[in-house]
């Protein structure tokens, strides 16, 4: 009896281990390592490939630069895709957004698509706790595959920004962003920023739950044909959407990639929280920003709605031989 119980426990442990999502990691942050970690995933991006990045607010120096991502985008014959923001600045208006895209050098190298420039569409959402649908740029329908290429860093409202935020807020149209931020209460970005609305708006956790649900909607829209990559460099406490971000106090860590967005965001969080900082290389400010916004809750909720797993196997890629 005891022997049989041990066998059962061993089988259960083996099943649990096999259920872990694979997250690939490289300390190198180079154009070559970005292509290498994409290939390590073993899934080829085919058809019309959207590469979702943040083109960065005007004045922000921390966004992922065109020379860095060029090799990957060319490898998959991809199109850079973006949507307009839901606040003032250099990217809410399509004309200004195109000026920013040009100033940051994207359109001189890549095909770029501002997906909500001419309209938006509603796509189905599985978790209808707060949102009835997800409102995204209408050109999302033009693509067969998405590479979610996110810059992992802090964020004033979400605590941190990684692939979950890049799939939800990043793919949403201006109205869609307001719909997520308000947890389904309004799709009017003007209303969202009024003093009365902010005072009576949704709690932080409802916003995070809405982000997770919207990210899942985009994943499901592609039938799971999505690759998720987080680049852990220039990790300011502020997002690329901030035109005047704080100087990063934490040194660059590397690149994470997975087919599971929950696992890759969780792996990055663990990397930051478990890091032994030192003078000139301090993780405390970023941790403080994440905790202030209860940012880690998004992976909890995303796992709860069946979007992915916080349990992962970290696979470090060997450095190429010189």
Helices and strands as residue ranges (DSSP letters): H 2-18, E 21-26, H 31-40, E 49-52, H 66-75, E 79-82, H 94-103, E 112-114, E 120-123, E 134-137, G 138-142, E 145-151, E 153-155, E 159-161, H 163-168, H 174-181, H 189-192, H 195-200, H 204-221, E 226-232, E 254-258, H 261-273, H 284-292, H 297-304, E 312-316
